[in-house]
Amino acid sequence: MNFSHDVFFNTRSVRKYTDQDIPIETVDEIIKMAGQAPSGLNKQPWLYTIVKNIELKEKIKKECEKIEIDYYKRIKPKLKEAFLNMNLNIKKKFLTEAPYLVCVFAKKDTPYFVESTWLSIAWFILAANSFGLSTLTYTPERMGFLNSLLDISSEYLPQVILPLGFGEKKGGKQRKATEDIIRYYE
Ligand SMILES: Cc1cc2nc3c(=O)[nH]c(=O)nc-3n(C[C@H](O)[C@H](O)[C@H](O)COP(=O)(O)O)c2cc1C
């Protein structure tokens, strides 16, 4: 497979998916690629769970929307406005639309477990996009319910829910100019 330079420039968050399915082998391959990320002491503290079952996806959506309702009640008006400007609201249809939800956990007993797991998540996002697929870094305020729903021990801390599927990358989000994110010391 070709891992193109373009993948860094074309990767965008997708919040609307088609019902086109993905072979499980592709999902496995993406996770295999994500599992090649570096980690503190090479402990590889990440755990990837793949949810295909529609009843489970509906339960996850229901829990997430409950958490979002509670969150939106508490946030400052300015933040709420910023979310609305981004077309974000409490509805999370992508959680049942996407053929897969990949819920990622980090094992707590290792050094840099959060940093390492997020490196792996970044690799997952790039790997998925390199297959022409889309995903979204979805991080509801509380994710502890995933441990009981997916029967994952409390040694693992949920980090993110990544829907995985085909969806349009609308592309519009600009990035800072390169000169604005670099300082040189010569
Ligand atoms: C750590 C992190 C958490 C995020 N959490 C959410 C989230 O909970 N919901 C959401 O819709 N997008 C979330 N995003 C996606 C960002 O909003 C998105 O990456 C950013 O606006 C840039 O847009 P783009 O990815 O389409 O270029 C998150 C991204 C990161 C890196």
PDBQT file of the ligand as one rigid body, heavy atoms in Angstrom, charges set to zero:
ROOT
HETATM    1  C1  LIG A 201      -8.316  15.611  21.111  1.00  0.00    +0.000 C 
HETATM    2  C2  LIG A 201      -9.442  15.920  20.161  1.00  0.00    +0.000 A 
HETATM    3  C3  LIG A 201     -10.750  15.840  20.605  1.00  0.00    +0.000 A 
HETATM    4  C4  LIG A 201     -11.815  16.086  19.735  1.00  0.00    +0.000 A 
HETATM    5  N1  LIG A 201     -13.091  15.933  20.173  1.00  0.00    +0.000 NA
HETATM    6  C5  LIG A 201     -14.128  16.108  19.320  1.00  0.00    +0.000 A 
HETATM    7  C6  LIG A 201     -15.464  15.842  19.741  1.00  0.00    +0.000 A 
HETATM    8  O1  LIG A 201     -15.697  15.435  20.869  1.00  0.00    +0.000 OA
HETATM    9  N2  LIG A 201     -16.446  16.036  18.840  1.00  0.00    +0.000 N 
HETATM   10  C7  LIG A 201     -16.209  16.430  17.547  1.00  0.00    +0.000 A 
HETATM   11  O2  LIG A 201     -17.164  16.561  16.771  1.00  0.00    +0.000 OA
HETATM   12  N3  LIG A 201     -14.936  16.679  17.114  1.00  0.00    +0.000 NA
HETATM   13  C8  LIG A 201     -13.902  16.513  17.959  1.00  0.00    +0.000 A 
HETATM   14  N4  LIG A 201     -12.617  16.708  17.524  1.00  0.00    +0.000 N 
HETATM   15  C9  LIG A 201     -12.377  17.086  16.114  1.00  0.00    +0.000 C 
HETATM   16  C10 LIG A 201     -11.963  18.556  15.972  1.00  0.00    +0.000 C 
HETATM   17  O3  LIG A 201     -13.085  19.390  16.176  1.00  0.00    +0.000 OA
HETATM   18  C11 LIG A 201     -11.379  18.748  14.572  1.00  0.00    +0.000 C 
HETATM   19  O4  LIG A 201     -10.233  17.933  14.418  1.00  0.00    +0.000 OA
HETATM   20  C12 LIG A 201     -10.955  20.195  14.320  1.00  0.00    +0.000 C 
HETATM   21  O5  LIG A 201     -12.065  21.060  14.370  1.00  0.00    +0.000 OA
HETATM   22  C13 LIG A 201     -10.282  20.346  12.941  1.00  0.00    +0.000 C 
HETATM   23  O6  LIG A 201     -11.164  19.900  11.928  1.00  0.00    +0.000 OA
HETATM   24  P1  LIG A 201     -10.731  18.770  10.893  1.00  0.00    +0.000 P 
HETATM   25  O7  LIG A 201     -10.277  17.578  11.683  1.00  0.00    +0.000 OA
HETATM   26  O8  LIG A 201     -11.971  18.492  10.086  1.00  0.00    +0.000 OA
HETATM   27  O9  LIG A 201      -9.659  19.348  10.053  1.00  0.00    +0.000 OA
HETATM   28  C14 LIG A 201     -11.552  16.466  18.377  1.00  0.00    +0.000 A 
HETATM   29  C15 LIG A 201     -10.219  16.528  17.935  1.00  0.00    +0.000 A 
HETATM   30  C16 LIG A 201      -9.176  16.240  18.797  1.00  0.00    +0.000 A 
HETATM   31  C17 LIG A 201      -7.763  16.269  18.275  1.00  0.00    +0.000 C 
ENDROOT
TORSDOF 0
